[in-house]
Amino acid sequence: MSGGSGEPTAPRGSERTKRSEPKYILLLALLLGSQPIATDLYLPALPAIAAELGNPALTLTGLTLAFGFAQLILGPLSDRYGRRPVLLAGCAAYALASFAGA
């Protein structure tokens, strides 16, 4: 956004207030914590995975790579379509995969 003088203008008060509401701050913190929580929940299961599959290092590597590559794919998608649709699609995919895995 720019004003008539060519200088950028700050977001309107309602836009700034909406983004800094506590519920958005809490949601962002929870989303940023999803990767470390997933790893911490996964690590105690490594002995059982090793007994069942024989190579738990591959599954841990797959988990880490999935988080890394998802950022490369979902980042441009969120730039194009907005963060909310991409986030909702990701949460839906996660729920479906969890249901299928159970």
Secondary structure by P-SEA (a helix, b strand, c coil): ccccccccccccaaaaaaaacaaaaaaaaaaaaaaaaaaaaaaaaaaaaaaacccaaaaaaaaaaaaaaaaaaaaaaaaaccaaaaaaaaaaaaaaaaaaac
